């Protein structure tokens, strides 16, 4: 499908140069490739947002504290084992 877009002269010149380097007569293929990449990136970003938003509410308010306590406990146990291992 043909359409018209407005781009700065500098971008048009760069597209023509890149197209020539690739052996293309015009830059339509380059624009199509850029649009495909952009849309794929936007789709992936949307999927990531959905995954993050799906996590909302899965932890109770006290959960972060409990997790921190478990981490502190694990570090303490590791520190004690390390001291025992080193004969301290």
PyMOL Python script that loads the backbone (N, CA, C, O; Angstrom):
from pymol import cmd

cmd.read_pdbstr("""\
ATOM      1  N   UNK A   1       0.835  -1.168   0.000  1.00  0.00           N
ATOM      2  CA  UNK A   1       0.000   0.000   0.000  1.00  0.00           C
ATOM      3  C   UNK A   1       0.886   1.240   0.000  1.00  0.00           C
ATOM      4  O   UNK A   1       1.870   1.318   0.735  1.00  0.00           O
ATOM      5  N   UNK A   2       0.532   2.169  -0.807  1.00  0.00           N
ATOM      6  CA  UNK A   2       1.305   3.406  -0.882  1.00  0.00           C
ATOM      7  C   UNK A   2       0.732   4.418   0.100  1.00  0.00           C
ATOM      8  O   UNK A   2      -0.480   4.494   0.304  1.00  0.00           O
ATOM      9  N   UNK A   3       1.621   5.186   0.698  1.00  0.00           N
ATOM     10  CA  UNK A   3       1.207   6.259   1.594  1.00  0.00           C
ATOM     11  C   UNK A   3       2.250   7.366   1.535  1.00  0.00           C
ATOM     12  O   UNK A   3       3.341   7.173   0.998  1.00  0.00           O
ATOM     13  N   UNK A   4       1.918   8.494   2.072  1.00  0.00           N
ATOM     14  CA  UNK A   4       2.840   9.626   2.072  1.00  0.00           C
ATOM     15  C   UNK A   4       3.207   9.959   3.508  1.00  0.00           C
ATOM     16  O   UNK A   4       2.339  10.032   4.378  1.00  0.00           O
ATOM     17  N   UNK A   5       4.486  10.157   3.750  1.00  0.00           N
ATOM     18  CA  UNK A   5       4.949  10.596   5.062  1.00  0.00           C
ATOM     19  C   UNK A   5       5.864  11.794   4.860  1.00  0.00           C
ATOM     20  O   UNK A   5       6.494  11.947   3.813  1.00  0.00           O
ATOM     21  N   UNK A   6       5.925  12.633   5.875  1.00  0.00           N
ATOM     22  CA  UNK A   6       6.840  13.774   5.842  1.00  0.00           C
ATOM     23  C   UNK A   6       8.041  13.457   6.713  1.00  0.00           C
ATOM     24  O   UNK A   6       7.892  13.143   7.894  1.00  0.00           O
ATOM     25  N   UNK A   7       9.224  13.537   6.137  1.00  0.00           N
ATOM     26  CA  UNK A   7      10.460  13.346   6.890  1.00  0.00           C
ATOM     27  C   UNK A   7      11.405  14.483   6.527  1.00  0.00           C
ATOM     28  O   UNK A   7      11.300  15.057   5.443  1.00  0.00           O
ATOM     29  N   UNK A   8      12.323  14.809   7.424  1.00  0.00           N
ATOM     30  CA  UNK A   8      13.292  15.856   7.122  1.00  0.00           C
ATOM     31  C   UNK A   8      14.189  15.458   5.943  1.00  0.00           C
ATOM     32  O   UNK A   8      14.425  14.274   5.703  1.00  0.00           O
ATOM     33  N   UNK A   9      14.669  16.435   5.235  1.00  0.00           N
ATOM     34  CA  UNK A   9      15.549  16.194   4.085  1.00  0.00           C
ATOM     35  C   UNK A   9      16.761  15.356   4.468  1.00  0.00           C
ATOM     36  O   UNK A   9      17.208  14.512   3.692  1.00  0.00           O
ATOM     37  N   UNK A  10      17.293  15.591   5.669  1.00  0.00           N
ATOM     38  CA  UNK A  10      18.487  14.863   6.105  1.00  0.00           C
ATOM     39  C   UNK A  10      18.195  13.369   6.233  1.00  0.00           C
ATOM     40  O   UNK A  10      19.014  12.538   5.842  1.00  0.00           O
ATOM     41  N   UNK A  11      17.028  13.032   6.779  1.00  0.00           N
ATOM     42  CA  UNK A  11      16.665  11.622   6.914  1.00  0.00           C
ATOM     43  C   UNK A  11      16.451  10.980   5.542  1.00  0.00           C
ATOM     44  O   UNK A  11      16.862   9.842   5.314  1.00  0.00           O
ATOM     45  N   UNK A  12      15.816  11.703   4.644  1.00  0.00           N
ATOM     46  CA  UNK A  12      15.602  11.188   3.292  1.00  0.00           C
ATOM     47  C   UNK A  12      16.937  10.906   2.620  1.00  0.00           C
ATOM     48  O   UNK A  12      17.108   9.876   1.967  1.00  0.00           O
ATOM     49  N   UNK A  13      17.893  11.837   2.786  1.00  0.00           N
ATOM     50  CA  UNK A  13      19.218  11.658   2.185  1.00  0.00           C
ATOM     51  C   UNK A  13      19.914  10.436   2.782  1.00  0.00           C
ATOM     52  O   UNK A  13      20.540   9.660   2.060  1.00  0.00           O
ATOM     53  N   UNK A  14      19.805  10.266   4.099  1.00  0.00           N
ATOM     54  CA  UNK A  14      20.426   9.102   4.748  1.00  0.00           C
ATOM     55  C   UNK A  14      19.776   7.807   4.275  1.00  0.00           C
ATOM     56  O   UNK A  14      20.468   6.818   4.033  1.00  0.00           O
ATOM     57  N   UNK A  15      18.460   7.808   4.143  1.00  0.00           N
ATOM     58  CA  UNK A  15      17.767   6.615   3.651  1.00  0.00           C
ATOM     59  C   UNK A  15      18.194   6.270   2.234  1.00  0.00           C
ATOM     60  O   UNK A  15      18.439   5.105   1.922  1.00  0.00           O
ATOM     61  N   UNK A  16      18.284   7.273   1.378  1.00  0.00           N
ATOM     62  CA  UNK A  16      18.717   7.023   0.001  1.00  0.00           C
ATOM     63  C   UNK A  16      20.140   6.478  -0.042  1.00  0.00           C
ATOM     64  O   UNK A  16      20.447   5.581  -0.827  1.00  0.00           O
ATOM     65  N   UNK A  17      21.004   7.027   0.809  1.00  0.00           N
ATOM     66  CA  UNK A  17      22.391   6.567   0.865  1.00  0.00           C
ATOM     67  C   UNK A  17      22.461   5.105   1.332  1.00  0.00           C
ATOM     68  O   UNK A  17      23.169   4.289   0.741  1.00  0.00           O
ATOM     69  N   UNK A  18      21.724   4.792   2.392  1.00  0.00           N
ATOM     70  CA  UNK A  18      21.720   3.425   2.912  1.00  0.00           C
ATOM     71  C   UNK A  18      21.124   2.457   1.887  1.00  0.00           C
ATOM     72  O   UNK A  18      21.620   1.345   1.708  1.00  0.00           O
ATOM     73  N   UNK A  19      20.069   2.889   1.226  1.00  0.00           N
ATOM     74  CA  UNK A  19      19.452   2.044   0.201  1.00  0.00           C
ATOM     75  C   UNK A  19      20.446   1.752  -0.920  1.00  0.00           C
ATOM     76  O   UNK A  19      20.541   0.621  -1.395  1.00  0.00           O
ATOM     77  N   UNK A  20      21.183   2.779  -1.337  1.00  0.00           N
ATOM     78  CA  UNK A  20      22.183   2.589  -2.392  1.00  0.00           C
ATOM     79  C   UNK A  20      23.256   1.599  -1.950  1.00  0.00           C
ATOM     80  O   UNK A  20      23.686   0.755  -2.736  1.00  0.00           O
ATOM     81  N   UNK A  21      23.687   1.700  -0.700  1.00  0.00           N
ATOM     82  CA  UNK A  21      24.701   0.776  -0.181  1.00  0.00           C
ATOM     83  C   UNK A  21      24.195  -0.660  -0.186  1.00  0.00           C
ATOM     84  O   UNK A  21      24.976  -1.598  -0.347  1.00  0.00           O
ATOM     85  N   UNK A  22      22.892  -0.829  -0.010  1.00  0.00           N
ATOM     86  CA  UNK A  22      22.290  -2.167  -0.014  1.00  0.00           C
ATOM     87  C   UNK A  22      21.883  -2.605  -1.414  1.00  0.00           C
ATOM     88  O   UNK A  22      21.375  -3.711  -1.600  1.00  0.00           O
ATOM     89  N   UNK A  23      22.103  -1.755  -2.378  1.00  0.00           N
ATOM     90  CA  UNK A  23      21.752  -2.098  -3.745  1.00  0.00           C
ATOM     91  C   UNK A  23      20.273  -1.943  -4.063  1.00  0.00           C
ATOM     92  O   UNK A  23      19.767  -2.570  -4.994  1.00  0.00           O
ATOM     93  N   UNK A  24      19.583  -1.116  -3.301  1.00  0.00           N
ATOM     94  CA  UNK A  24      18.164  -0.889  -3.508  1.00  0.00           C
ATOM     95  C   UNK A  24      17.968   0.384  -4.334  1.00  0.00           C
ATOM     96  O   UNK A  24      18.777   1.310  -4.271  1.00  0.00           O
ATOM     97  N   UNK A  25      16.893   0.414  -5.099  1.00  0.00           N
ATOM     98  CA  UNK A  25      16.626   1.592  -5.930  1.00  0.00           C
ATOM     99  C   UNK A  25      15.952   2.705  -5.128  1.00  0.00           C
ATOM    100  O   UNK A  25      16.100   3.880  -5.465  1.00  0.00           O
ATOM    101  N   UNK A  26      15.229   2.360  -4.095  1.00  0.00           N
ATOM    102  CA  UNK A  26      14.539   3.344  -3.265  1.00  0.00           C
ATOM    103  C   UNK A  26      14.652   2.944  -1.813  1.00  0.00           C
ATOM    104  O   UNK A  26      15.344   1.986  -1.471  1.00  0.00           O
ATOM    105  N   UNK A  27      13.975   3.675  -0.973  1.00  0.00           N
ATOM    106  CA  UNK A  27      14.088   3.383   0.459  1.00  0.00           C
ATOM    107  C   UNK A  27      12.813   2.800   1.065  1.00  0.00           C
ATOM    108  O   UNK A  27      12.690   2.733   2.288  1.00  0.00           O
ATOM    109  N   UNK A  28      11.872   2.383   0.238  1.00  0.00           N
ATOM    110  CA  UNK A  28      10.627   1.791   0.753  1.00  0.00           C
ATOM    111  C   UNK A  28      10.885   0.564   1.619  1.00  0.00           C
ATOM    112  O   UNK A  28      10.260   0.398   2.666  1.00  0.00           O
ATOM    113  N   UNK A  29      11.803  -0.297   1.185  1.00  0.00           N
ATOM    114  CA  UNK A  29      12.112  -1.501   1.975  1.00  0.00           C
ATOM    115  C   UNK A  29      12.699  -1.132   3.336  1.00  0.00           C
ATOM    116  O   UNK A  29      12.421  -1.789   4.340  1.00  0.00           O
ATOM    117  N   UNK A  30      13.506  -0.083   3.360  1.00  0.00           N
ATOM    118  CA  UNK A  30      14.099   0.359   4.625  1.00  0.00           C
ATOM    119  C   UNK A  30      13.035   0.899   5.568  1.00  0.00           C
ATOM    120  O   UNK A  30      13.057   0.610   6.764  1.00  0.00           O
ATOM    121  N   UNK A  31      12.110   1.677   5.040  1.00  0.00           N
ATOM    122  CA  UNK A  31      11.033   2.227   5.864  1.00  0.00           C
ATOM    123  C   UNK A  31      10.153   1.097   6.381  1.00  0.00           C
ATOM    124  O   UNK A  31       9.763   1.100   7.548  1.00  0.00           O
ATOM    125  N   UNK A  32       9.838   0.133   5.522  1.00  0.00           N
ATOM    126  CA  UNK A  32       9.030  -1.015   5.928  1.00  0.00           C
ATOM    127  C   UNK A  32       9.733  -1.788   7.053  1.00  0.00           C
ATOM    128  O   UNK A  32       9.104  -2.169   8.040  1.00  0.00           O
ATOM    129  N   UNK A  33      11.028  -2.011   6.896  1.00  0.00           N
ATOM    130  CA  UNK A  33      11.806  -2.714   7.922  1.00  0.00           C
ATOM    131  C   UNK A  33      11.790  -1.941   9.238  1.00  0.00           C
ATOM    132  O   UNK A  33      11.638  -2.531  10.308  1.00  0.00           O
ATOM    133  N   UNK A  34      11.948  -0.624   9.156  1.00  0.00           N
ATOM    134  CA  UNK A  34      11.954   0.207  10.368  1.00  0.00           C
ATOM    135  C   UNK A  34      10.598   0.168  11.068  1.00  0.00           C
ATOM    136  O   UNK A  34      10.529   0.104  12.295  1.00  0.00           O
ATOM    137  N   UNK A  35       9.528   0.207  10.289  1.00  0.00           N
ATOM    138  CA  UNK A  35       8.181   0.150  10.873  1.00  0.00           C
ATOM    139  C   UNK A  35       7.957  -1.203  11.530  1.00  0.00           C
ATOM    140  O   UNK A  35       7.397  -1.266  12.625  1.00  0.00           O
ATOM    141  N   UNK A  36       8.382  -2.288  10.885  1.00  0.00           N
ATOM    142  CA  UNK A  36       8.232  -3.625  11.477  1.00  0.00           C
ATOM    143  C   UNK A  36       8.980  -3.727  12.802  1.00  0.00           C
ATOM    144  O   UNK A  36       8.451  -4.260  13.777  1.00  0.00           O
ATOM    145  N   UNK A  37      10.202  -3.218  12.837  1.00  0.00           N
ATOM    146  CA  UNK A  37      10.987  -3.245  14.077  1.00  0.00           C
ATOM    147  C   UNK A  37      10.326  -2.412  15.167  1.00  0.00           C
ATOM    148  O   UNK A  37      10.262  -2.827  16.324  1.00  0.00           O
ATOM    149  N   UNK A  38       9.837  -1.242  14.792  1.00  0.00           N
ATOM    150  CA  UNK A  38       9.179  -0.371  15.760  1.00  0.00           C
ATOM    151  C   UNK A  38       7.934  -1.033  16.334  1.00  0.00           C
ATOM    152  O   UNK A  38       7.728  -1.033  17.548  1.00  0.00           O
ATOM    153  N   UNK A  39       7.108  -1.596  15.464  1.00  0.00           N
ATOM    154  CA  UNK A  39       5.880  -2.242  15.929  1.00  0.00           C
ATOM    155  C   UNK A  39       6.169  -3.452  16.808  1.00  0.00           C
ATOM    156  O   UNK A  39       5.478  -3.676  17.802  1.00  0.00           O
ATOM    157  N   UNK A  40       7.176  -4.227  16.451  1.00  0.00           N
ATOM    158  CA  UNK A  40       7.554  -5.387  17.277  1.00  0.00           C
ATOM    159  C   UNK A  40       8.018  -4.929  18.647  1.00  0.00           C
ATOM    160  O   UNK A  40       7.653  -5.518  19.664  1.00  0.00           O
ATOM    161  N   UNK A  41       8.817  -3.886  18.670  1.00  0.00           N
ATOM    162  CA  UNK A  41       9.310  -3.345  19.949  1.00  0.00           C
ATOM    163  C   UNK A  41       8.152  -2.825  20.794  1.00  0.00           C
ATOM    164  O   UNK A  41       8.101  -3.078  21.997  1.00  0.00           O
ATOM    165  N   UNK A  42       7.219  -2.099  20.170  1.00  0.00           N
ATOM    166  CA  UNK A  42       6.058  -1.580  20.892  1.00  0.00           C
ATOM    167  C   UNK A  42       5.205  -2.725  21.432  1.00  0.00           C
ATOM    168  O   UNK A  42       4.703  -2.649  22.554  1.00  0.00           O
ATOM    169  N   UNK A  43       5.039  -3.783  20.642  1.00  0.00           N
ATOM    170  CA  UNK A  43       4.270  -4.951  21.079  1.00  0.00           C
ATOM    171  C   UNK A  43       4.939  -5.612  22.283  1.00  0.00           C
ATOM    172  O   UNK A  43       4.273  -5.949  23.262  1.00  0.00           O
ATOM    173  N   UNK A  44       6.260  -5.796  22.205  1.00  0.00           N
ATOM    174  CA  UNK A  44       6.991  -6.418  23.312  1.00  0.00           C
ATOM    175  C   UNK A  44       6.913  -5.567  24.570  1.00  0.00           C
ATOM    176  O   UNK A  44       6.771  -6.097  25.672  1.00  0.00           O
ATOM    177  N   UNK A  45       7.003  -4.267  24.413  1.00  0.00           N
ATOM    178  CA  UNK A  45       6.905  -3.369  25.569  1.00  0.00           C
ATOM    179  C   UNK A  45       5.528  -3.477  26.205  1.00  0.00           C
ATOM    180  O   UNK A  45       5.405  -3.493  27.430  1.00  0.00           O
ATOM    181  N   UNK A  46       4.507  -3.550  25.387  1.00  0.00           N
ATOM    182  CA  UNK A  46       3.137  -3.690  25.890  1.00  0.00           C
ATOM    183  C   UNK A  46       2.983  -5.003  26.649  1.00  0.00           C
ATOM    184  O   UNK A  46       2.343  -5.039  27.701  1.00  0.00           O
ATOM    185  N   UNK A  47       3.564  -6.081  26.124  1.00  0.00           N
ATOM    186  CA  UNK A  47       3.503  -7.380  26.807  1.00  0.00           C
ATOM    187  C   UNK A  47       4.203  -7.320  28.168  1.00  0.00           C
ATOM    188  O   UNK A  47       3.709  -7.866  29.154  1.00  0.00           O
ATOM    189  N   UNK A  48       5.373  -6.643  28.208  1.00  0.00           N
ATOM    190  CA  UNK A  48       6.092  -6.497  29.484  1.00  0.00           C
ATOM    191  C   UNK A  48       5.251  -5.726  30.493  1.00  0.00           C
ATOM    192  O   UNK A  48       5.198  -6.093  31.667  1.00  0.00           O
ATOM    193  N   UNK A  49       4.599  -4.666  30.046  1.00  0.00           N
ATOM    194  CA  UNK A  49       3.748  -3.880  30.944  1.00  0.00           C
ATOM    195  C   UNK A  49       2.617  -4.741  31.483  1.00  0.00           C
ATOM    196  O   UNK A  49       2.298  -4.678  32.670  1.00  0.00           O
ATOM    197  N   UNK A  50       2.008  -5.544  30.617  1.00  0.00           N
ATOM    198  CA  UNK A  50       0.922  -6.423  31.047  1.00  0.00           C
ATOM    199  C   UNK A  50       1.403  -7.402  32.114  1.00  0.00           C
ATOM    200  O   UNK A  50       0.702  -7.652  33.094  1.00  0.00           O
ATOM    201  N   UNK A  51       2.606  -7.956  31.919  1.00  0.00           N
ATOM    202  CA  UNK A  51       3.142  -8.905  32.896  1.00  0.00           C
ATOM    203  C   UNK A  51       3.387  -8.230  34.238  1.00  0.00           C
ATOM    204  O   UNK A  51       3.089  -8.802  35.287  1.00  0.00           O
ATOM    205  N   UNK A  52       3.922  -7.028  34.210  1.00  0.00           N
ATOM    206  CA  UNK A  52       4.183  -6.298  35.456  1.00  0.00           C
ATOM    207  C   UNK A  52       2.874  -5.951  36.150  1.00  0.00           C
ATOM    208  O   UNK A  52       2.742  -6.136  37.360  1.00  0.00           O
ATOM    209  N   UNK A  53       1.905  -5.447  35.388  1.00  0.00           N
ATOM    210  CA  UNK A  53       0.619  -5.092  35.977  1.00  0.00           C
ATOM    211  C   UNK A  53      -0.109  -6.312  36.537  1.00  0.00           C
ATOM    212  O   UNK A  53      -0.876  -6.189  37.492  1.00  0.00           O
ATOM    213  N   UNK A  54       0.121  -7.479  35.958  1.00  0.00           N
ATOM    214  CA  UNK A  54      -0.502  -8.703  36.453  1.00  0.00           C
ATOM    215  C   UNK A  54       0.023  -9.077  37.831  1.00  0.00           C
ATOM    216  O   UNK A  54      -0.626  -9.829  38.558  1.00  0.00           O
ATOM    217  N   UNK A  55       1.175  -8.567  38.192  1.00  0.00           N
ATOM    218  CA  UNK A  55       1.765  -8.870  39.495  1.00  0.00           C
ATOM    219  C   UNK A  55       1.153  -8.051  40.635  1.00  0.00           C
ATOM    220  O   UNK A  55       1.361  -8.349  41.811  1.00  0.00           O
ATOM    221  N   UNK A  56       0.399  -7.020  40.268  1.00  0.00           N
ATOM    222  CA  UNK A  56      -0.181  -6.144  41.283  1.00  0.00           C
ATOM    223  C   UNK A  56      -1.035  -6.943  42.259  1.00  0.00           C
ATOM    224  O   UNK A  56      -1.910  -7.714  41.864  1.00  0.00           O
ATOM    225  N   UNK A  57      -0.758  -6.740  43.535  1.00  0.00           N
ATOM    226  CA  UNK A  57      -1.559  -7.357  44.575  1.00  0.00           C
ATOM    227  C   UNK A  57      -1.208  -8.779  44.928  1.00  0.00           C
ATOM    228  O   UNK A  57      -1.909  -9.387  45.737  1.00  0.00           O
ATOM    229  N   UNK A  58      -0.146  -9.347  44.358  1.00  0.00           N
ATOM    230  CA  UNK A  58       0.155 -10.747  44.676  1.00  0.00           C
ATOM    231  C   UNK A  58       0.865 -10.894  46.016  1.00  0.00           C
ATOM    232  O   UNK A  58       0.907 -11.985  46.583  1.00  0.00           O
ATOM    233  N   UNK A  59       1.426  -9.794  46.524  1.00  0.00           N
ATOM    234  CA  UNK A  59       2.056  -9.832  47.838  1.00  0.00           C
ATOM    235  C   UNK A  59       1.198  -9.056  48.825  1.00  0.00           C
ATOM    236  O   UNK A  59       0.652  -7.999  48.506  1.00  0.00           O
ATOM    237  N   UNK A  60       1.092  -9.596  50.012  1.00  0.00           N
ATOM    238  CA  UNK A  60       0.421  -8.862  51.084  1.00  0.00           C
ATOM    239  C   UNK A  60       1.361  -7.752  51.552  1.00  0.00           C
ATOM    240  O   UNK A  60       2.555  -7.769  51.254  1.00  0.00           O
ATOM    241  N   UNK A  61       0.813  -6.800  52.278  1.00  0.00           N
ATOM    242  CA  UNK A  61       1.634  -5.658  52.702  1.00  0.00           C
ATOM    243  C   UNK A  61       2.828  -6.082  53.552  1.00  0.00           C
ATOM    244  O   UNK A  61       3.892  -5.466  53.481  1.00  0.00           O
ATOM    245  N   UNK A  62       2.657  -7.132  54.356  1.00  0.00           N
ATOM    246  CA  UNK A  62       3.758  -7.543  55.232  1.00  0.00           C
ATOM    247  C   UNK A  62       4.797  -8.400  54.504  1.00  0.00           C
ATOM    248  O   UNK A  62       5.878  -8.642  55.043  1.00  0.00           O
ATOM    249  N   UNK A  63       4.499  -8.846  53.333  1.00  0.00           N
ATOM    250  CA  UNK A  63       5.407  -9.733  52.619  1.00  0.00           C
ATOM    251  C   UNK A  63       6.810  -9.167  52.419  1.00  0.00           C
ATOM    252  O   UNK A  63       7.773  -9.899  52.644  1.00  0.00           O
ATOM    253  N   UNK A  64       6.983  -7.917  52.012  1.00  0.00           N
ATOM    254  CA  UNK A  64       8.356  -7.408  51.856  1.00  0.00           C
ATOM    255  C   UNK A  64       9.169  -7.495  53.151  1.00  0.00           C
ATOM    256  O   UNK A  64      10.362  -7.795  53.124  1.00  0.00           O
ATOM    257  N   UNK A  65       8.508  -7.229  54.285  1.00  0.00           N
ATOM    258  CA  UNK A  65       9.222  -7.345  55.564  1.00  0.00           C
ATOM    259  C   UNK A  65       9.629  -8.789  55.821  1.00  0.00           C
ATOM    260  O   UNK A  65      10.751  -9.055  56.250  1.00  0.00           O
ATOM    261  N   UNK A  66       8.733  -9.707  55.563  1.00  0.00           N
ATOM    262  CA  UNK A  66       9.041 -11.119  55.771  1.00  0.00           C
ATOM    263  C   UNK A  66      10.171 -11.563  54.849  1.00  0.00           C
ATOM    264  O   UNK A  66      11.032 -12.346  55.252  1.00  0.00           O
ATOM    265  N   UNK A  67      10.171 -11.074  53.636  1.00  0.00           N
ATOM    266  CA  UNK A  67      11.244 -11.417  52.705  1.00  0.00           C
ATOM    267  C   UNK A  67      12.568 -10.865  53.206  1.00  0.00           C
ATOM    268  O   UNK A  67      13.582 -11.563  53.175  1.00  0.00           O
ATOM    269  N   UNK A  68      12.571  -9.622  53.667  1.00  0.00           N
ATOM    270  CA  UNK A  68      13.806  -9.031  54.208  1.00  0.00           C
ATOM    271  C   UNK A  68      14.301  -9.800  55.424  1.00  0.00           C
ATOM    272  O   UNK A  68      15.504 -10.002  55.589  1.00  0.00           O
ATOM    273  N   UNK A  69      13.372 -10.229  56.274  1.00  0.00           N
ATOM    274  CA  UNK A  69      13.769 -11.018  57.445  1.00  0.00           C
ATOM    275  C   UNK A  69      14.390 -12.347  57.019  1.00  0.00           C
ATOM    276  O   UNK A  69      15.384 -12.786  57.596  1.00  0.00           O
ATOM    277  N   UNK A  70      13.805 -12.978  56.017  1.00  0.00           N
ATOM    278  CA  UNK A  70      14.340 -14.248  55.524  1.00  0.00           C
ATOM    279  C   UNK A  70      15.726 -14.051  54.919  1.00  0.00           C
ATOM    280  O   UNK A  70      16.615 -14.884  55.101  1.00  0.00           O
ATOM    281  N   UNK A  71      15.902 -12.959  54.209  1.00  0.00           N
ATOM    282  CA  UNK A  71      17.221 -12.661  53.627  1.00  0.00           C
ATOM    283  C   UNK A  71      18.237 -12.421  54.733  1.00  0.00           C
ATOM    284  O   UNK A  71      19.349 -12.947  54.684  1.00  0.00           O
ATOM    285  N   UNK A  72      17.854 -11.618  55.741  1.00  0.00           N
ATOM    286  CA  UNK A  72      18.763 -11.357  56.866  1.00  0.00           C
ATOM    287  C   UNK A  72      19.118 -12.644  57.589  1.00  0.00           C
ATOM    288  O   UNK A  72      20.268 -12.846  57.979  1.00  0.00           O
ATOM    289  N   UNK A  73      18.129 -13.520  57.770  1.00  0.00           N
ATOM    290  CA  UNK A  73      18.366 -14.796  58.434  1.00  0.00           C
ATOM    291  C   UNK A  73      19.331 -15.662  57.625  1.00  0.00           C
ATOM    292  O   UNK A  73      20.227 -16.297  58.181  1.00  0.00           O
ATOM    293  N   UNK A  74      19.136 -15.680  56.309  1.00  0.00           N
ATOM    294  CA  UNK A  74      20.023 -16.462  55.449  1.00  0.00           C
ATOM    295  C   UNK A  74      21.442 -15.926  55.501  1.00  0.00           C
ATOM    296  O   UNK A  74      22.398 -16.700  55.557  1.00  0.00           O
ATOM    297  N   UNK A  75      21.589 -14.597  55.485  1.00  0.00           N
ATOM    298  CA  UNK A  75      22.923 -14.006  55.582  1.00  0.00           C
ATOM    299  C   UNK A  75      23.573 -14.346  56.921  1.00  0.00           C
ATOM    300  O   UNK A  75      24.766 -14.647  56.977  1.00  0.00           O
ATOM    301  N   UNK A  76      22.787 -14.298  58.000  1.00  0.00           N
ATOM    302  CA  UNK A  76      23.326 -14.626  59.325  1.00  0.00           C
ATOM    303  C   UNK A  76      23.784 -16.072  59.379  1.00  0.00           C
ATOM    304  O   UNK A  76      24.864 -16.373  59.887  1.00  0.00           O
ATOM    305  N   UNK A  77      22.955 -16.965  58.851  1.00  0.00           N
ATOM    306  CA  UNK A  77      23.326 -18.385  58.842  1.00  0.00           C
ATOM    307  C   UNK A  77      24.568 -18.595  58.000  1.00  0.00           C
ATOM    308  O   UNK A  77      25.455 -19.355  58.389  1.00  0.00           O
ATOM    309  N   UNK A  78      24.648 -17.944  56.865  1.00  0.00           N
ATOM    310  CA  UNK A  78      25.818 -18.072  56.002  1.00  0.00           C
ATOM    311  C   UNK A  78      27.048 -17.532  56.707  1.00  0.00           C
ATOM    312  O   UNK A  78      28.123 -18.127  56.641  1.00  0.00           O
ATOM    313  N   UNK A  79      26.883 -16.392  57.388  1.00  0.00           N
ATOM    314  CA  UNK A  79      28.001 -15.784  58.106  1.00  0.00           C
ATOM    315  C   UNK A  79      28.499 -16.725  59.210  1.00  0.00           C
ATOM    316  O   UNK A  79      29.706 -16.857  59.412  1.00  0.00           O
ATOM    317  N   UNK A  80      27.559 -17.390  59.937  1.00  0.00           N
ATOM    318  CA  UNK A  80      27.957 -18.325  60.991  1.00  0.00           C
ATOM    319  C   UNK A  80      28.686 -19.524  60.402  1.00  0.00           C
ATOM    320  O   UNK A  80      29.693 -19.960  60.960  1.00  0.00           O
ATOM    321  N   UNK A  81      28.210 -20.062  59.300  1.00  0.00           N
ATOM    322  CA  UNK A  81      28.866 -21.197  58.658  1.00  0.00           C
ATOM    323  C   UNK A  81      30.260 -20.795  58.178  1.00  0.00           C
ATOM    324  O   UNK A  81      31.215 -21.565  58.284  1.00  0.00           O
ATOM    325  N   UNK A  82      30.357 -19.579  57.651  1.00  0.00           N
ATOM    326  CA  UNK A  82      31.653 -19.089  57.175  1.00  0.00           C
ATOM    327  C   UNK A  82      32.629 -18.954  58.346  1.00  0.00           C
ATOM    328  O   UNK A  82      33.808 -19.285  58.212  1.00  0.00           O
ATOM    329  N   UNK A  83      32.149 -18.476  59.477  1.00  0.00           N
ATOM    330  CA  UNK A  83      33.005 -18.337  60.645  1.00  0.00           C
ATOM    331  C   UNK A  83      33.450 -19.702  61.160  1.00  0.00           C
ATOM    332  O   UNK A  83      34.616 -19.892  61.508  1.00  0.00           O
ATOM    333  N   UNK A  84      32.514 -20.651  61.208  1.00  0.00           N
ATOM    334  CA  UNK A  84      32.850 -22.003  61.653  1.00  0.00           C
ATOM    335  C   UNK A  84      33.880 -22.633  60.704  1.00  0.00           C
ATOM    336  O   UNK A  84      34.827 -23.285  61.144  1.00  0.00           O
ATOM    337  N   UNK A  85      33.681 -22.433  59.430  1.00  0.00           N
ATOM    338  CA  UNK A  85      34.589 -22.979  58.420  1.00  0.00           C
ATOM    339  C   UNK A  85      36.000 -22.404  58.594  1.00  0.00           C
ATOM    340  O   UNK A  85      36.994 -23.105  58.403  1.00  0.00           O
ATOM    341  N   UNK A  86      36.070 -21.138  58.952  1.00  0.00           N
ATOM    342  CA  UNK A  86      37.361 -20.483  59.121  1.00  0.00           C
ATOM    343  C   UNK A  86      37.910 -20.624  60.538  1.00  0.00           C
ATOM    344  O   UNK A  86      38.971 -20.084  60.848  1.00  0.00           O
ATOM    345  N   UNK A  87      37.184 -21.356  61.410  1.00  0.00           N
ATOM    346  CA  UNK A  87      37.666 -21.592  62.762  1.00  0.00           C
ATOM    347  C   UNK A  87      37.591 -20.382  63.651  1.00  0.00           C
ATOM    348  O   UNK A  87      38.397 -20.242  64.571  1.00  0.00           O
ATOM    349  N   UNK A  88      36.652 -19.511  63.403  1.00  0.00           N
ATOM    350  CA  UNK A  88      36.506 -18.294  64.235  1.00  0.00           C
ATOM    351  C   UNK A  88      35.515 -18.481  65.338  1.00  0.00           C
ATOM    352  O   UNK A  88      35.279 -17.560  66.119  1.00  0.00           O
TER     353      UNK A  88
END
""", "prot")
cmd.dss("prot")
cmd.show_as("cartoon", "prot")
cmd.util.cbc("prot")
cmd.orient("prot")
